[in-house]
């Protein structure tokens, strides 16, 4: 299992145009999921998906960092997760447009917490721990707009429990599809509208 999923894509649009697709609720609903997102630190919101008949997916989130148009961070917690994971978007201007890095971390923590919970062991993460405290966001320096490189998160660390591969395989195809197919189509529509 890898704790983090890091994907990089580039788009022929300015960081401000891509930022709009990441922070405008209507744009987000078009390429990602229905939501009640507001670009405000501390705002709690939900993504909802009903694309499968009889199945409603709700993802509880909270905006924990916002540095327009360079960095957006929010928690991501489905009903199956014992602790929220963290989604970080980093936008960097490049000659041909914008380099977008998606970093979804905390995946291993959830798999491990689920396994520990199934064994009847209590989680070590206090319930009153805020997402910002859990991920140490308050201590992070702001992203410099003059920075020329994306954040280097290093190599993901593998993990397995018994014979079960507790990888982030559920989220990797989801995010790849969204970044490689859905978002580019919507960016085309957003910039021509």
Secondary structure, 3 states (H helix, E strand, C coil): CCCEEEEEEEECCCHHHHHHHHHCHHHHHHHCCEECCCCCCCCEEEEEEEEECCEEEEEEEEEEEEECCCEEEEEEECCCCCCCEEEEEEEEEECCEEEEEEEEECHHHHHHHHHHHHCCCCCCCCCCCCHHHHHCHHHCCCCCCCCCCCCCCCCCCCCCECCECCCCHHHHHHHHHHHHHHHHHHHHHHHHC
